[in-house]
Amino acid sequence: MKLLSALLVCVLLTACGPESSPEGRMTNKMEDIRQEFDTLKMQNEKILDSLGKVNERLQKLEAGK
């Protein structure tokens, strides 16, 4: 009986992880989406910075003609 109770407790404890409930899975997915969004924002900032530098070079070249 003790073995059965210990086994039941182990099963219940493993079922309490963040992946075991819809709320936990949604929280994990939202965190993944938030990280992807932050990565895209950083990439966007780098692209805009690069485009600004290219624009400055083009303006210098046009001014030198």
C-alpha positions in Angstrom: 0.0 0.0 0.0 2.9 2.4 0.8 4.5 1.6 -2.5 1.2 2.4 -4.3 0.9 5.7 -2.4 4.5 6.6 -3.2 4.0 5.8 -6.8 0.8 7.9 -6.9 2.6 10.9 -5.3 5.4 10.6 -7.9 2.9 10.5 -10.8 1.1 13.5 -9.4 4.2 15.6 -8.9 5.4 14.9 -12.5 2.0 16.0 -13.8 2.4 19.4 -12.2 4.9 20.9 -14.6 4.4 24.0 -16.8 3.6 21.8 -19.8 0.8 20.0 -18.1 -1.8 22.7 -18.2 -3.1 24.9 -21.0 -2.1 28.0 -19.1 1.4 26.7 -18.7 1.7 25.9 -22.4 0.3 29.3 -23.3 2.8 31.1 -21.0 5.7 29.2 -22.6 4.4 30.1 -26.1 4.0 33.7 -25.1 7.5 33.8 -23.8 8.9 32.3 -27.0 6.9 34.9 -29.1 8.2 37.7 -26.9 11.8 36.6 -27.4 11.3 36.3 -31.2 9.7 39.8 -31.2 12.7 41.2 -29.2 15.1 39.6 -31.7 13.2 41.1 -34.6 13.2 44.5 -33.0 17.0 44.3 -32.6 17.4 43.2 -36.3 15.2 46.0 -37.4 17.3 48.6 -35.5 20.4 47.2 -37.1 18.9 47.4 -40.5 17.7 50.9 -40.0 21.1 51.9 -38.7 22.8 50.4 -41.8 20.4 52.1 -44.1 21.1 55.4 -42.5 24.8 54.9 -43.0 24.3 54.0 -46.6 22.1 57.1 -47.1 24.8 59.3 -45.6 27.4 57.8 -47.9 25.2 58.4 -50.9 24.6 62.0 -49.9 28.3 62.6 -49.6 28.9 61.0 -53.0 26.2 63.2 -54.6 27.5 66.3 -52.9 31.0 65.6 -54.2 29.9 65.5 -57.9 
